[in-house]
Amino acid sequence: MRTFKNITSGLNEHVPNEWEVSKLNLIASLRRGPFGGALKVDSFVSEGYAVYEQQHAIHKKLNNIRYFIDKNKYKEMQAFKVEENDILLSCSGTIGESVIIPTGHKEGIINQALLRIRLLRIDLNLEYFKYYMDSFLFQTLITDNSHGSAMKNIASMNVINKIPVPVPSEGEQEKIVTFLNSKLRVLDKSIDIKYKILDLLEQQRQSIITEAVTKGLNRNVKMKDSGVEWIGETPEHWGKKKIKHLVNRMSREAKPHHEVITAFRDGQVTLRKNRREDGFTFSIKEIGYQGINEGDLVVHQMDAFAGAIGVSDSEGKASPVYTVCTAKNEEEIYLPYLCEVIRVMSKKGYIESLAKGIRERSTDFRWSDMGAVLSILPPKYEQIEITRYIDIKSNRVKILISDLRTSIDKLKEYRQSLIYEVVTGKIDVRDMEFDEVGEL
């Protein structure tokens, strides 16, 4: 029976006694991406050397290169270049996701939101180390929540350098990789299938919303060309107006006693407490928030292209990055319907194309853009009927989506647990037998 030793001072974590334990900076070269003005907008060119971003680590795909630098800039930034078998780790917002640079990758550098990890020891199996990075233990050690913030932050390089790395024998590392590859192949296939079903349900839900918002609920009504590219045909009796003629943009003073901040979760306006874990509240002066009333239409200027639009169900406050609106004439426009119209714009890519057409590489949907956009305008009673129909039909699909996401989360938790148990030696794979293709 194996005996174990503790490898961390702050956590009660153990690995087999016979395993070596090293520090991360002794087994790998670590390089955080460039800070400050090293990579400015005017550094980018239409083609050239790749700038790898956090999205590449998060999505595990390296083919979507959005930014490039020329040869001179690439030479200047050689300290940040990527090589085959480098591991890129996400360091900002979504922390801890990683990807291995494969053979035949596009030459390039990392940006400021990535940490490049390059193994130095030839006796350390790259796949084993990547599994260790995916484990709960490593993920816990690279984050820092000591500042009382609800947002997870990457730990300082001083902390990261000292992260313990368990190093089994080369033979056991190979066994661990074979075992996990075999087990996770089936598990990941199941997760992938569920994600595909999830995509189909999301498409179904969006189709319900788009059809109702742009075509109405009466399939026998006479149609006409709306004259708006992203809409197509609409019922003949519907009108259209620029959004600035339907709503007023508000700029209210925020009330200091409000303990809430308007935020978005999955495209819905929700409220989160305006109090840090250390007991102090953010001041209005500190963050420049504006007041929100119940029933206001709220649009996140930078994330509207991704569906961050909603109608607030409570009083609160929001930063200036939100556009806050009320109806000019409540007999003419029902704000929940207008909210659905703008969401359809976002799903069809219209908001993103509009913003980028005005400001290169920008997805900002500012009031000057939003106000000038034409919205379809059914009679008020139809707007209400359409919104209620969407709530009923869409919510049925949302329940299925929620159940499916719960199932995916449970599989991911099991995956995480399995990796952790194996890379810390709790599950002993040394005597397990595998066939020629690595199956148990």
N, C-alpha and C positions, 0 to 999 in steps of 0.2 A: 504493500500500500504506500502511496506517495505521501511525503511530508511536505509542508509548505512554509514559505517565509513571507514576511510582510515587505512590500516594495514601496509603499508610500507612507509619509508621516501623517498627512491630513485625512487619508481615507484608509479604511481597513481592507486593503487589497493584498491578496496573496498569490504567489506562483510557486511551482515546484522548487524544492531546495536546490536541485541540480541545474536549474536554468541559470544562465548568466543574466544579470540585470545591468544595463548600461544607461547612460544619459543620452537623450536625443541628439545633442550637439556633438557627441563623440562617435555616433554611428552615421551621422548625416550632416551634409552642408546645408545650412538654412539661409535663405535670402528673402527678405520681405520686399515687396514691390516698391518702385520709386515713389517718393513723396514730394509734396510741394509743387513747384512749377516745372518739374522735369518732363511731364507729358501734358502739354497744353493743346487746346483745340487746333491751333495753327501748326501743330507738329504732324497732324494726320494728312495722309494723301489717299488718293483713290485706289491705288494698288501699291504693293510693296511687301514689306515684312510685317507679319501678323503681330497684333497686340492682343494677348490672351487676357480674357476678363473672368470675373467671378462666375458669370453664367456658364462658362465652359466647365468649371468644376462642379457646379450645381447640377447641370443637365447631363454630365458625362459625355458630352459631344464637343468635338473640336472643329467641326466643319463650318460653323456659323461665325465667320470672322467679320466683324463690323468695322474695325479700325485698323489702319495700316500706317507704317512709317517708312521713310525712304532709307537708302543705304547709309547715308551719312549719320542719320539719327540712330540707326541700328548699331553702327560702329561705336557711337558715343555711349550707348547703353548696353554694352556687352556684359556688364555685371549682372544684368537681368535677363539674359537670353535663356531659352529653354532648350534642353537636349533630350534625346531619347531616354526613356525610363525615369525622367524627372517626375515628381508628384507635385501637382498644383493643389493647394489647400485654400478654400475660401475663408476670408478673414473679416468680412464686414456684413452685418445684417444677418444673412444666412451663414452661420459659421460651421466649419468642420466638414463640409462636402469636399470631395477630392477626386482627381482623375489622373491617370498615368499617361504621360506623353508617349505615343506609340512610334514604331518605326515608320519612316516616311512622313512625319509630321511637317507642317509648314513652318519654316524658320521664323522666329519671332521672339518677343520678350513678354514678361508678365507686367500687368498694371499694378496700381497701388493697393488693390483689394485682394491680392493673392500672396501666399507664401510658397516659395519654391523649395522643395525638399529633395536633395540629391544624395542617395546612399553612398557611403564611403567604404563600407565593409563588403568584401566579396562573399563572405560566409553568411550574409543576411539575405534570405529569399525575398525578392521584391513583392511577390504576391502575399507572402505571410505578413510582411510589414504593412502592406495596404489593408489587409484584414484587421491587423491590430489598430490601425488608424480609424477603421470603421467601428471599432468596439466602443461600448459604453465607457470603459475606463479611459481610453485616450480622449474621447469626446468630452468627458468631464474635466480632464486635466488641462485641455487647451482653452477652456472658457474661464472667465473671471466675472463673478457676480458680487464681488466684495464691496462695490461702491454704492450699494443700495438702489441700483437701477433695475427696473423691471426688464430692461432690454439686455440680452446676452451680449457680452463683449469678448473679443479675443484677448487672451492673457498677454502680458508683456513678454518680450523676447527673453528677458531674464528668467521668467517662469517656464516658458516653452523650452528653452535650452536644457533645463534640468528635468524634463519629463522622463520618467523611467521607461525603458523599453526592455521587456523580457526577451531573451534570445535563447531559444531551445537549441539543441544540436541541429546540424543541417538536415540529418535524416528525419528528425521529428518535425522540423519546419515543413519538409516536403509532404509528410503524412498529414499534417494539419491542412495544408493547401489542398491536397487530394480529397480529404474528407469534406471540407467546406465547399469545394467546387461541386462535389457530388450532391450534397444535401441542398445547397442553395440553387442549383440548377433547376430542380423541381419547384422549389419555393418561389424563385424569381419568375418562373414561367406562370405560376398561379397568380402572382401579383400583377404581372404584365397583362394577363387576360382580364383581370378585374379592372385595370386601368382602361383597357379598350372598351369594356362595357360602360365604364364611367363616362368616357368620351361620347359614346353613342347616346347615353341618357342626357348629357349636357347639350348635345346637338338637338335632341328631341325637344328639350325644354326651351332652347333658344328658338327653335322653329315655331313652337306654340306662341311665344311672345312676339316674334317678328310678324307672323301671319296676322295675329290679332291687332297689333299696333298699326300696321300699314294697310291691311285689307278690311278690317272690321269683322263683325260677327255674322253678318248677313251675306251668305254666299250667292244670293240671287240679285243683289243690288247691281245696278249698272256702273261700270268702271270707266275711268278716264286716265290719261297720262298725267301724272302729278307734276311733271316738269322738273322733278328733283331726281338727280341721277341715282342716288342710293336707295330711293323708294320704289320707283317704277310706277305701276298703276295703283290708284286709290279709288274709293267710291266717288261717284260723280258729284255728290252733294257736299263732299268735304272741301274745306278751304285750306289755306296755308298762310303762315305769317312768320316774319323774322322773330327769333326768340326775344330780342330786346323790346319788341312791341307786345310781348305776352307777359314778361316779368320785369320787376325792378330789382336791380342789384342793390343789396343792403350793405351798410357799413355801420353796425351798431357798436356801442361801447360794451365791452364784456363786463359782466358783474363779478367783482372779486370773490363773492361768497360762493359762487358756483364751484362745485367739487368735480366737475366733469369736463371732458374734452371730447368734441365730436371727432370720430374716427371711422374708418371703413373696415369691414370684415366681409370678404366674399361679395363685394358690391353693395352691401347694405350699410346704412348709417347706424352705428352703435355708439355707446357712450362708455368711456373708461374713466376711472377716478383720477382726479388731478392731484394726486398725493403720492409722493415718492415713498419708498420703503423706509427711508431714514426719518420719516415723520414730517419733513418739510414740504410745503406746497410751492409750486411754481408761481411766480408773481406775474401779473399782467404785463408789467414793464419788461420782465425778463423775456417773454415770448411773444408779446404783441398780439394777443388773441382778440378776436372779434366775437360779438354776441350772436348766439343762435337761438331761435324760438321754435317751439313745436310747430311742425307743418312746413318749415322752410325747405326749399329745394337747395341741396348742398352738392357742389361739384368740386372734386379735387383736380386742380388745374394740371398737375403733372401726371396723374394716374387715371384721368378720365378715359383715355384710350383703352384702358384695361377694365373699364366698367365701374370705376369709383364714383358713382353718382347715387344719390338717395334722398329721401325725404325724412327729416329728423322727427323722431317720435318724442322728443323731450327738449327742455331748455339746456343750453350748454354754451360752449365757446370753442372757437376754432382759429387756427393760425391764418395769416393772410393768403396762404397757398390755396385756401378754399374760396370758391365763389358762392356766396349766399344770396338767394333770391326769394322774393315773394311775388304772388300773382298781381298783375296790374288790375285785372278785372276778373273777380272770382266767378262771374256769370259766364265768362268766356273760356277760361282755362282751368283744368283740374291738375294740380301740380304732380300727383302720383302718375298721371298719364304722361305728362311731359317728361317726367323722369324716365319712364319706359322708352319713350321716343329717343332720348339721348343715349340710353343704354344700347338700343338697337344700332344707333350710329356707331357706337364704340365697337360692337361686335362685328360690324360690317367693315371695319377699318377706316371709316370715313373721318373720324376725329384725328387719327394718327396721320392720315394722308393730308388733311387740311393743315395741321400744325407744321408738318415737315415741309409743306409747300411754301410756308411763310418763313420758317426759321430752320435752316439746315440742321439735321440731326436732332431736332427738338420734337418732343411730343406734348409740349405745353398746350393746353386748351384754355387760353386766357379769355377774359370777358369780351375783349374786342373781337375775338374769333367766334365765341359762343353766341354773342348777341346778333351777329350778322348771319347766322345759319338759319335757313328756312325750316320750319317745322310744319308737318301736316296738322290740320286742325278740324277734327270732327266736331259735331255739336256736343255741348257739355254733357248731356245725358249719355251719349255714346261713349265719351271718354270714361265716364264712371263705370258703365257696363263692361267696357273692355278691360279696365283695370281690375275689376272684381273677377272677371273670367280668368284673367292671367293669374290672379292670386290662387284661385281654386285649382285650375289645371296644372299650373306650374308647381304649386306646393306638393301635389301628389308625386310628381317626378322628383322634387327635392327630397322627399322622404326616402325614396328609393336610393337616391344619390347619397344621402346621409348614412343609410344603412351600409351601403357599399364602401364608403370611406371608412366607416368603423371597422369593417372586415379587413380592409387593406391595412389599417393602422395596427390591428392585432397581429397580422402576418408579419408586418415590419418589426413589431416588438419581439415576436418570436425569433425573427432573423437576427436581430440585435443581440438577444439573449444567447442564442446558439453561438454566434461569433465570440462573444465575451467568454462563455464557458470554455471554449476550445482554446483561444489564444492565451488564456491564463492557466491552462492545464487542468481545469476542473473536470473536463471531459478528456480522458486519456485515450489518444488514438494510436498509440505506439503498436499495439498488438492487433489492430484491426486489419483485415485483409481486403484488398481491392483487386478488381479484375483489370484487364489490359487497358480498358478505357476509363479507369478511375472510379468505377461504380463499386459500392460496398457489396 
